[in-house]
Amino acid sequence: MIVFRQLFDPQSSTYTYLLGDRRGGQAVLIDPVFEQVRRDVALIEELDLTLVATLETHVHADHVTGASLLKQRLGSKIMLASTSAAEGADRLLDQDDIVAFGTRRIMVRATPGHTNSCLTFVLDDHSLAFTGDCLLIRGSGRTDFQEGDPRTMYRSVHDQIFSLPEECLLYPAHDYRGLTVTSVGEERRFNPRLGGDIGIGDFTGYMNNMRLAHPKLLDVAVPANLRCGRPVTDTGAAADPTWAHLHYSFAGVWEITPHVLEEHMSAVTILDVREPGEFDGPLGHIAGATLIPLGELAGRLNELNRDRPLVAVCRAGGRSAQAITILTQGGFTQTANLTGGMLRWRADGLPVEGGRQ
């Protein structure tokens, strides 16, 4: 069984793709984004997968890759085109190379034209292909910088992508209109730049007259990606919290387990966001907790100490996760959600005030 997730970075409109082999428990991540590494790690861990490799469709000019940070955190190998001239890769890829993850395989097809280092990754059964910035949904990548060449791109698309089965689904590295997937058959027929009877001369003339502005992050992203995303100062992404051992969920919330919270009770503010009847009800509450129901929280943030870590609590962890969003929007920077809420706290045999013993 294949595990497949399409992830999105709204800042750069970049798609990141997770492919995993459920039987073998191994996975690869295509085009990871530096700022989204926490999200990606959380998803991989929640799905109980081992990341064996990050794959780059090309040297990006609009975002910095998360490959180096993912290698640091998860031990994954960095893989990209041999024509990229990048430093720090564990494996350089060429036409017809194979990348294994568990019992599944990714087939490598060289598709230069946007850049010299563009690759398309094809799943072993030809059901999915990841085209990077070579072929977009009803469009194509630009060809006016980074050794781009429209004639080369035309040949890449027709020889390496349009030669796949019609039903093969195609996933690009970007989309700016909210589109998520297309197919070989669709693009052969409906792509206004490359489909139908459009010839190489027409495509070249169109691409040579686009007159697009250069990407805003070009001068930052390209040098960083030629280092596979390794920061010059090795500072990594934003530092993880140090006030307690927390884990980051795919929902984007830092979580704390009941026993870790018990160890740090004296140093944190516990915010119970249930209703008063629940606070004094059968489950009881944690000693010293401050009660502010979720519906009142946004208007009562000034009652909370911003200098202390704050742990939100509810019955099962859902409302308190919403409270974390409100707190974050209100400028609180040291927050965590109690995993499983009071139900988990009671199940772990930890002390409460009130409630049924």
C-alpha positions as CSV (number, residue, x, y, z in Angstrom):
1,M,0.0,0.0,0.0
2,I,1.3,3.4,-1.0
3,V,1.1,6.4,1.4
4,F,0.8,9.6,-0.5
5,R,0.4,13.2,0.8
6,Q,0.4,16.5,-1.0
7,L,1.6,19.3,1.2
8,F,1.6,23.0,0.4
9,D,3.7,26.0,1.4
10,P,1.6,29.2,0.9
11,Q,4.5,31.6,1.0
12,S,6.2,30.1,-2.1
13,S,3.2,28.2,-3.5
14,T,5.3,25.1,-3.4
15,Y,4.0,21.5,-3.3
16,T,5.9,19.0,-1.2
17,Y,5.1,15.3,-1.7
18,L,5.4,12.5,0.8
19,L,5.5,9.0,-0.7
20,G,5.7,6.0,1.7
21,D,5.6,2.3,1.5
22,R,3.2,1.1,4.3
23,R,4.6,-2.4,4.2
24,G,8.2,-1.5,4.5
25,G,7.7,1.7,6.6
26,Q,10.1,3.8,4.4
27,A,9.3,7.1,2.7
28,V,10.8,9.8,0.5
29,L,9.9,13.5,0.5
30,I,10.0,15.4,-2.8
31,D,10.8,19.2,-2.8
32,P,10.8,19.9,1.0
33,V,10.6,23.6,2.1
34,F,12.9,24.9,4.8
35,E,10.2,26.7,6.8
36,Q,8.0,23.6,6.7
37,V,10.4,21.1,8.2
38,R,8.6,20.9,11.6
39,R,5.4,20.1,9.8
40,D,7.0,17.5,7.6
41,V,8.7,15.8,10.5
42,A,5.5,15.7,12.5
43,L,3.6,14.0,9.7
44,I,6.3,11.5,9.1
45,E,6.4,10.6,12.8
46,E,2.6,10.4,13.1
47,L,2.4,8.1,10.1
48,D,5.1,5.9,11.7
49,L,7.4,6.2,8.6
50,T,11.2,6.3,8.3
51,L,12.4,9.0,5.9
52,V,15.1,7.5,3.8
53,A,15.6,10.3,1.2
54,T,14.7,13.8,0.2
55,L,14.5,14.4,-3.6
56,E,14.8,17.7,-5.4
57,T,13.2,18.2,-8.8
58,H,15.7,21.0,-9.4
59,V,17.7,23.8,-7.8
60,H,14.9,26.1,-6.7
61,A,14.9,29.9,-7.0
62,D,11.8,30.7,-5.0
63,H,12.3,28.8,-1.7
64,V,15.1,27.2,0.3
65,T,15.0,23.4,0.5
66,G,14.5,21.7,3.9
67,A,16.8,18.8,2.8
68,S,19.7,19.6,5.1
69,L,17.5,20.1,8.2
70,L,15.6,16.9,7.5
71,K,18.9,15.0,7.2
72,Q,20.0,16.5,10.5
73,R,16.7,15.6,12.3
74,L,15.8,12.3,10.6
75,G,19.0,11.0,9.0
76,S,17.6,11.1,5.4
77,K,19.8,11.1,2.4
78,I,19.9,14.2,0.1
79,M,19.4,13.4,-3.6
80,L,19.3,15.7,-6.6
81,A,20.5,15.9,-10.2
82,S,24.2,15.4,-11.0
83,T,24.0,18.4,-13.2
84,S,23.1,20.7,-10.3
85,A,26.6,21.4,-9.1
86,A,25.3,21.4,-5.5
87,E,27.5,20.6,-2.5
88,G,26.5,18.3,0.3
89,A,24.3,15.8,-1.6
90,D,24.5,12.1,-0.6
91,R,23.6,10.9,-4.0
92,L,23.6,12.6,-7.5
93,L,20.9,11.4,-9.8
94,D,20.9,10.8,-13.6
95,Q,18.5,9.5,-16.3
96,D,17.1,6.1,-15.5
97,D,18.4,6.0,-11.9
98,I,16.2,4.3,-9.3
99,V,15.5,5.4,-5.8
100,A,14.1,2.7,-3.5
101,F,11.9,3.2,-0.4
102,G,10.7,-0.1,1.1
103,T,9.3,-2.3,-1.6
104,R,8.6,0.6,-4.0
105,R,10.7,2.5,-6.5
106,I,11.0,6.0,-7.9
107,M,12.3,6.1,-11.5
108,V,14.4,9.2,-12.5
109,R,13.8,11.0,-15.8
110,A,16.0,14.0,-16.8
111,T,13.8,16.9,-17.9
112,P,16.0,20.0,-18.3
113,G,14.7,23.2,-19.8
114,H,13.6,25.2,-16.8
115,T,17.1,24.5,-15.4
116,N,19.8,22.1,-16.3
117,S,19.1,20.1,-13.2
118,C,15.4,19.4,-13.6
119,L,14.3,15.9,-12.9
120,T,10.9,14.2,-13.1
121,F,10.2,11.4,-10.6
122,V,8.0,8.5,-11.8
123,L,6.5,5.9,-9.4
124,D,7.3,2.4,-10.4
125,D,3.8,1.5,-11.7
126,H,3.6,4.7,-13.7
127,S,0.5,5.8,-11.8
128,L,2.1,9.1,-10.5
129,A,4.8,11.4,-11.7
130,F,6.3,14.6,-10.1
131,T,7.3,17.1,-12.8
132,G,8.8,19.9,-10.7
133,D,8.9,23.2,-12.7
134,C,9.1,21.5,-16.1
135,L,5.5,20.8,-16.7
136,L,2.9,22.7,-14.7
137,I,-0.9,22.3,-14.8
138,R,-1.9,23.8,-18.1
139,G,1.4,25.6,-18.2
140,S,5.2,25.2,-17.9
141,G,8.1,26.5,-15.9
142,R,9.9,29.6,-17.2
143,T,13.0,29.3,-19.3
144,D,14.6,32.7,-19.0
145,F,17.2,32.2,-16.3
146,Q,19.3,29.4,-14.6
147,E,20.4,27.9,-18.0
148,G,16.7,27.7,-19.1
149,D,16.1,26.8,-22.7
150,P,12.6,26.5,-24.3
151,R,13.7,24.0,-27.0
152,T,15.2,21.8,-24.4
153,M,12.0,22.0,-22.3
154,Y,9.8,21.2,-25.2
155,R,11.8,18.0,-25.9
156,S,11.8,17.1,-22.2
157,V,8.1,17.3,-21.9
158,H,7.3,15.4,-25.1
159,D,10.0,12.7,-24.8
160,Q,10.0,12.1,-21.0
161,I,6.5,13.1,-19.7
162,F,4.1,12.9,-22.6
163,S,5.5,9.4,-23.2
164,L,4.0,8.2,-20.0
165,P,0.5,6.5,-20.0
166,E,-2.4,8.8,-20.5
167,E,-3.9,8.0,-17.1
168,C,-0.6,8.8,-15.2
169,L,-1.3,11.6,-12.7
170,L,1.1,14.5,-12.8
171,Y,2.0,16.6,-9.8
172,P,3.9,19.8,-10.3
173,A,6.2,21.7,-7.8
174,H,4.0,24.8,-7.9
175,D,0.6,26.1,-8.7
176,Y,-0.6,29.6,-8.3
177,R,-4.3,29.1,-8.9
178,G,-5.2,26.4,-6.4
179,L,-5.0,23.5,-8.9
180,T,-3.5,20.3,-7.4
181,V,-3.2,17.5,-10.1
182,T,-3.5,16.8,-13.8
183,S,-2.8,13.9,-16.0
184,V,-0.7,13.1,-19.1
185,G,-3.8,12.8,-21.2
186,E,-5.1,16.1,-20.1
187,E,-1.9,18.0,-20.7
188,R,-1.4,16.4,-24.1
189,R,-4.8,17.7,-25.2
190,F,-5.3,20.9,-23.2
191,N,-2.0,22.4,-22.3
192,P,-2.0,25.8,-24.1
193,R,1.7,25.9,-24.5
194,L,2.7,22.3,-25.1
195,G,-0.4,20.3,-26.0
196,G,-2.2,19.5,-29.2
197,D,-0.4,20.3,-32.4
198,I,1.8,23.1,-30.9
199,G,5.2,22.8,-32.4
200,I,8.7,23.6,-30.9
201,G,8.9,26.9,-32.8
202,D,5.6,28.2,-31.5
203,F,6.6,27.2,-28.0
204,T,10.0,28.8,-28.2
205,G,8.6,32.1,-29.5
206,Y,6.0,32.2,-26.7
207,M,8.5,31.5,-24.0
208,N,11.1,34.0,-25.3
209,N,8.6,36.8,-25.0
210,M,7.1,36.2,-21.5
211,R,9.1,39.1,-19.9
212,L,8.6,37.9,-16.3
213,A,10.1,39.5,-13.3
214,H,12.8,37.4,-11.6
215,P,11.8,35.5,-8.4
216,K,12.0,37.7,-5.3
217,L,14.2,35.1,-3.5
218,L,16.5,34.3,-6.4
219,D,19.6,35.7,-4.8
220,V,19.0,34.0,-1.5
221,A,17.4,30.7,-2.6
222,V,19.8,29.6,-5.3
223,P,23.0,29.9,-3.3
224,A,21.3,28.2,-0.3
225,N,20.0,25.4,-2.5
226,L,23.4,24.9,-4.0
227,R,24.4,24.0,-0.4
228,C,21.3,21.6,-0.2
229,G,19.7,24.1,2.2
230,R,22.5,24.1,4.8
231,P,22.5,27.4,6.6
232,V,25.8,29.3,6.5
233,T,25.8,29.6,10.3
234,D,24.2,26.2,10.9
235,T,21.6,27.8,13.1
236,G,18.8,25.7,11.7
237,A,15.1,26.6,11.7
238,A,13.5,28.4,14.6
239,A,14.6,26.8,17.9
240,D,12.4,24.2,19.5
241,P,11.0,25.0,22.9
242,T,13.5,24.2,25.8
243,W,11.2,24.7,28.8
244,A,9.9,21.2,28.6
245,H,10.1,18.1,26.4
246,L,7.4,18.8,23.8
247,H,6.4,17.2,20.5
248,Y,5.1,19.0,17.5
249,S,1.9,17.7,15.9
250,F,0.9,17.8,12.2
251,A,-1.9,20.1,13.3
252,G,0.8,22.7,14.0
253,V,0.6,22.6,17.8
254,W,3.2,21.8,20.4
255,E,2.0,19.0,22.7
256,I,3.0,18.1,26.3
257,T,2.2,14.7,27.9
258,P,0.6,14.6,31.4
259,H,3.7,13.2,33.1
260,V,6.0,15.9,31.6
261,L,3.5,18.6,32.7
262,E,3.5,17.1,36.2
263,E,7.3,17.5,36.3
264,H,7.1,21.2,35.3
265,M,4.0,22.3,37.3
266,S,5.8,24.9,39.3
267,A,7.1,26.7,36.3
268,V,4.1,26.9,34.0
269,T,0.6,28.4,34.0
270,I,-2.1,25.9,33.4
271,L,-5.1,27.3,31.5
272,D,-8.3,25.3,31.7
273,V,-10.6,26.3,28.8
274,R,-13.6,24.1,29.7
275,E,-16.9,25.5,31.0
276,P,-17.3,26.1,34.8
277,G,-19.6,23.1,35.2
278,E,-16.9,20.9,33.7
279,F,-14.1,22.5,35.8
280,D,-16.0,21.5,38.9
281,G,-17.5,18.3,37.4
282,P,-16.7,14.6,37.5
283,L,-13.2,14.9,35.9
284,G,-12.1,17.6,38.3
285,H,-9.3,19.9,37.5
286,I,-5.5,20.2,37.9
287,A,-4.5,22.0,41.1
288,G,-3.7,25.7,40.5
289,A,-5.3,25.8,37.0
290,T,-6.7,29.1,35.8
291,L,-10.3,28.8,34.4
292,I,-11.1,30.8,31.3
293,P,-13.7,29.1,29.0
294,L,-12.7,29.0,25.3
295,G,-15.4,31.3,24.2
296,E,-14.1,34.0,26.5
297,L,-10.4,33.5,26.0
298,A,-9.8,36.1,23.2
299,G,-11.2,38.9,25.3
300,R,-9.3,37.9,28.5
301,L,-5.7,37.4,27.3
302,N,-4.6,40.3,29.5
303,E,-5.3,38.1,32.6
304,L,-2.5,35.7,31.6
305,N,1.2,36.0,32.4
306,R,3.2,36.2,29.1
307,D,6.5,35.5,30.8
308,R,5.7,32.0,31.9
309,P,5.1,28.9,29.6
310,L,1.4,28.3,29.3
311,V,-0.3,24.9,29.0
312,A,-3.9,24.7,27.7
313,V,-6.2,22.0,29.0
314,C,-9.7,20.8,28.2
315,R,-11.6,17.5,28.4
316,A,-9.8,15.6,25.5
317,G,-7.4,18.1,23.9
318,G,-9.6,19.5,21.1
319,R,-10.7,22.8,22.6
320,S,-7.4,23.4,24.1
321,A,-5.7,23.1,20.7
322,Q,-8.1,25.8,19.5
323,A,-7.0,27.8,22.5
324,I,-3.4,27.5,21.4
325,T,-4.3,29.2,18.1
326,I,-5.9,32.1,20.0
327,L,-3.0,32.4,22.3
328,T,-0.5,32.4,19.4
329,Q,-2.5,35.0,17.5
330,G,-2.4,37.0,20.7
331,G,1.4,37.0,20.9
332,F,2.0,34.2,23.4
333,T,5.2,32.4,22.3
334,Q,5.6,29.7,25.0
335,T,2.5,27.5,24.7
336,A,1.6,23.8,24.7
337,N,-1.5,21.7,24.5
338,L,-2.0,18.9,27.1
339,T,-2.2,15.7,25.0
340,G,-5.5,13.9,25.7
341,G,-6.7,16.6,28.1
342,M,-8.2,15.7,31.5
343,L,-9.3,12.3,30.2
344,R,-5.6,11.3,29.7
345,W,-4.5,13.1,32.9
346,R,-7.0,11.0,34.9
347,A,-6.2,7.8,33.0
348,D,-2.5,8.3,33.9
349,G,-3.5,8.4,37.6
350,L,-2.4,11.9,38.2
351,P,-3.9,14.0,41.0
352,V,-6.9,16.3,40.6
353,E,-8.9,18.7,42.7
354,G,-12.6,17.9,43.0
355,G,-14.2,15.4,40.6
356,R,-14.9,11.8,41.4
357,Q,-12.1,9.9,42.9
